[in-house]
Amino acid sequence: MRDDLLDPRAVLLHESAPDRTAAIRRCGRALVEVGAVAESYVEAMLERERTISTYVGEGVAIPHGTAAAKGTIERDAICVVRFPGGVDWDGERVTLCVGIAAKDDGHVLLLAALAEILLDPDRAKALREATEVSQVMKELT
């Protein structure tokens, strides 16, 4: 994965959220805080979730915005937000959210790179259990 996609400030490993809406908002805020997206992108992430769940299995969700929100993206970026206590995701328990913002078709490449990492049981486990930003950076950059 391109090493300019993940700003260490967008790696939050000790978060909690009462529900998936709050978890998605936290992911969106992380992307806003590093200057990757406009504030309105957060609502587009929630809109995407209402359309189709971003849960991908193994305790991981990959929230991202709708196609209509592409204009609110400043640059391609991801955030990694860990919820050690878990978040109910429509009946599934999510402990790791990888938020995505990508202009044009950049999300396809990002999702493919993430899938490759998450399909490796050891790497996926390392991400789900990471307690240090450096561990996440090592796995994703």
Secondary structure, DSSP 4 states (H G I P E B T S, - for coil): --TTSEEEEEEE-S---SSHHHHHHHHHHHHHHTTSB-THHHHHHHHHHHHS--EEETTEE--B--GGGGGGBSS-EEEEEEEEEEEEETTEEEEEEEEEE-STTHHHHHHHHHHHHHTSHHHHHHHHH--SHHHHHHHH-
